[in-house]
Amino acid sequence: MKRNTPMGRKAAPYLFLAPAMLLFIGLMALPIVYALYLSFRSVKVSGLGLGSGGRTEVWAGLSNYTRSLTDPDFVDSVIRVFTYGIIVVPTMLGLALLFALLLDSGRSRARNFSRLAIFLPYAVPAVISSLLWGFLYLPAVSPFYYLFNKGDLDVPSLLGNDLVIFAISNIAVWGGTGFNMIVIYTALRAIPSEMYEAARIDGATERQIATRIKIPIVIPSLIMTFVFSLIATLQVFAEPTTLRPLSNSISTTWSPLMKVYRDAFIRDDIYSAAATSIIIAAATFILSFGFLRLVGNRAFNQEN
C-alpha cells in the first residue's frame, strides 16, 4: 500500500479549506470590494441622459460619503438605531443572564423544556416573528386590544409614533434572548461543581454564589454576546421593514440599512447606497473592535 507523501499531508488541510474559502471569496470578499469600488463612483448625465453616451460612470471621490453623512435621513436613522440599541441590548442580555442563572440553579425543574422554550423564538425567522407580533400589535385584529376594549381600557397603539420603537425592540428581545441565554448557560455549565460546594461550605448563599462566582466567571461570554448584539443592532432591517406596511410611523429610512435598501432599489442610486453600506460596515467594525480592546483583554486575562 502506497503511503501518503509529506507534501500530500501538508496540502490536505488546504484542500479541506478550499471550498469554504472559495465561497467566502465569491460571496463575501468580492461583493465587499465591489461595493467599495462603487462607493467612489457616480453617474454623469449628458443632455437628457438618453442614448449610449447619455449616462457615463465617473470617479466621484468622497462625494458619496459626504452626501451620506450629511443626509438628514441617515442622521435620523442613526439616532433611532442608537435609541433602539439602548433599549434592546441591556434588556436582552439581562434577561439572558437571568434565565441562564435560573436554569443553572440547583432548584430549577424541567430544565430541558425550559431551555428549549426560551431558545425556540430564536429559531423563528425574523420576518415571520415580525408578522406574528405585528398582528398582535394591530388594534383591529389583536386579541389583547379586544380584551382591553371589553374592559373599557384605553390603551394606545404600539404602532404609533411614540411607541413603535418599543414594539420593534420587543421583537428583537423576544427573538434574541434565547441565543444569548444558551451561550451564557453553556459557560455556567463549564464551571466545576467543586467551586460551588466549597462556597456553600463557607456559608455562601445561592445569591452570593451567583453574584460572586458565576457572574464574574461568565463575563467573557457576556462580552461576546454584547458584541453579537451590538452588530445585530446596527444591522436591524427585517423587523421595521416587515412592520412598515402595518404602520405609518415607520419610514423607508427608519434604520440605516433601510436607507441603503431605499437608495439602491427604489431610487436606483447604487453609488450612494454602496457608500452608506461601507460607512455602516466601518462603524460596526470600529465599535466592535474598540469595545473588545477596551474590556476584552482584561476580562479574558482574568479568565486565564
CORBEL-V94720 format. One record per backbone hydrogen bond with DSSP energy under -0.5 kcal/mol. NH is the residue of the N-H (numbers start at 1). CO is the residue of the C=O. Records with the same first field share a line. If there is no record, write none. Layout:
NH: CO / CO
This chain:
9: 5
10: 6
11: 7
12: 8
13: 9
15: 11
16: 12
17: 13
18: 14
19: 15
21: 17
22: 18
23: 19
24: 20
25: 21
26: 22
27: 23
28: 24
29: 24
30: 25
32: 28
33: 29
34: 30
35: 31
36: 32
37: 33
38: 34
39: 35
40: 36 / 37
41: 38
42: 58
44: 56
45: 43
46: 54
49: 46
54: 51
56: 44
58: 42
60: 40
61: 40
63: 60
66: 62
67: 63
68: 64
69: 65
70: 66
71: 68
75: 71
76: 72
77: 73
78: 74
79: 75
80: 76
81: 77
82: 78
83: 79
84: 80
85: 81
86: 82
87: 83
88: 84
89: 85
91: 87
92: 88
93: 89
94: 90
95: 91
96: 92
97: 93
98: 94
99: 95
100: 96
101: 97
102: 98
103: 99
104: 100
105: 101 / 102
108: 105
114: 110
115: 111
116: 112
117: 113
118: 114
119: 115
120: 116
121: 117
122: 119
123: 119 / 120
124: 120 / 121
129: 125
130: 126
131: 127
132: 128
133: 129
134: 130
135: 131
136: 132
137: 133
138: 134
141: 138
142: 138
146: 142
147: 143
148: 144
149: 145
150: 146
151: 147
152: 149
153: 148
154: 152
155: 153
160: 157
164: 160
166: 163
167: 163
168: 164
169: 165
170: 166
171: 167
172: 168
173: 169
174: 170
175: 171
176: 172
177: 173
180: 176
181: 177
182: 178
183: 179
184: 180
185: 181
186: 182
187: 183
188: 184
189: 185
190: 186
191: 188
195: 192
196: 192
197: 193
198: 194
199: 195
200: 196
201: 197
202: 198
203: 200
204: 199
209: 205
210: 206
211: 207
212: 208
213: 209
214: 209
215: 210
217: 213
218: 214
219: 216
220: 217
222: 218
223: 219
224: 220
225: 221
226: 222
227: 223
228: 224
229: 225
230: 226
231: 227
232: 228
233: 229
234: 230
235: 231
236: 233
241: 237
242: 238
243: 239
244: 240
246: 243
247: 243 / 244
250: 247
251: 249
254: 251
259: 255
260: 256
261: 257
262: 258
263: 259
264: 260
265: 261
266: 261 / 262
267: 262
269: 263
270: 268
273: 269
274: 270
275: 271
276: 272
277: 273
278: 274
279: 275
280: 276
281: 277
282: 278
283: 279
284: 280
285: 281
286: 282
287: 283
288: 284
289: 285
290: 286
291: 287
292: 288
293: 289
294: 290
295: 291
296: 291 / 292
297: 292
299: 295
300: 296
301: 297
302: 298
303: 299
304: 300
